[in-house]
Amino acid sequence: MEKQRLFQYAIIWHPTKDEAKTGTKSLLVQDIKTILATDDRSLLILASREIPSTYLNQLEQIEIVIRSF
């Protein structure tokens, strides 16, 4: 079995250029969460499952930021 590593991630929604012109700012969709995963790729899969359904039609505006330890 592969050894798991500690990661933290957060999910951020960013407005489009037009939305930003009207004053819309980026939103924290998922607060910082700590998780064990074997690598960045498997963490990204797990984190993407946490994207709320209301944002699934705006995936190009979603950013998942990852920090490993």
C-alpha positions as CSV (number, residue, x, y, z in Angstrom):
1,M,0.0,0.0,0.0
2,E,1.2,3.4,-0.9
3,K,1.9,5.8,1.9
4,Q,-0.6,8.7,2.2
5,R,0.5,12.3,2.6
6,L,-1.2,15.2,4.3
7,F,-2.8,17.9,2.1
8,Q,-5.0,20.9,2.5
9,Y,-7.3,22.3,-0.2
10,A,-9.9,25.0,-0.7
11,I,-12.3,25.6,-3.5
12,I,-12.7,29.1,-4.9
13,W,-15.2,30.5,-7.5
14,H,-13.9,33.4,-9.6
15,P,-16.2,35.8,-11.5
16,T,-16.0,36.3,-15.2
17,K,-14.5,39.6,-16.5
18,D,-18.0,41.0,-17.0
19,E,-19.1,39.9,-13.6
20,A,-16.0,41.5,-12.1
21,K,-16.7,44.8,-13.8
22,T,-20.0,44.9,-11.9
23,G,-18.2,44.4,-8.6
24,T,-18.6,40.7,-8.1
25,K,-15.7,39.2,-6.2
26,S,-14.3,35.7,-5.8
27,L,-16.0,33.5,-3.3
28,L,-14.7,30.8,-1.0
29,V,-16.9,27.8,-2.0
30,Q,-15.3,25.2,0.3
31,D,-13.3,26.4,3.3
32,I,-9.8,24.9,3.9
33,K,-10.1,21.2,4.4
34,T,-7.3,18.8,5.6
35,I,-7.2,15.3,4.0
36,L,-4.9,12.3,3.5
37,A,-4.3,11.3,-0.1
38,T,-1.6,9.3,-2.0
39,D,-0.8,12.1,-4.5
40,D,-2.0,15.5,-5.9
41,R,-4.1,13.8,-8.6
42,S,-6.1,11.6,-6.2
43,L,-6.6,14.7,-4.0
44,L,-7.9,16.7,-6.9
45,I,-10.5,13.9,-7.7
46,L,-11.6,13.9,-4.1
47,A,-11.8,17.7,-3.8
48,S,-13.7,18.0,-7.1
49,R,-16.5,15.9,-5.6
50,E,-16.9,18.6,-3.0
51,I,-17.9,21.3,-5.5
52,P,-21.5,22.2,-4.8
53,S,-24.0,21.3,-7.5
54,T,-24.9,25.0,-8.0
55,Y,-21.4,25.6,-9.4
56,L,-21.3,22.5,-11.7
57,N,-22.3,24.6,-14.7
58,Q,-19.5,27.1,-14.0
59,L,-16.5,24.8,-13.7
60,E,-14.3,27.1,-15.8
61,Q,-14.7,29.6,-12.9
62,I,-13.7,27.1,-10.2
63,E,-10.2,26.9,-8.8
64,I,-9.1,24.2,-6.4
65,V,-6.0,25.3,-4.5
66,I,-3.8,22.6,-2.9
67,R,-1.1,22.7,-0.3
68,S,0.9,19.6,0.5
69,F,3.0,19.0,3.6
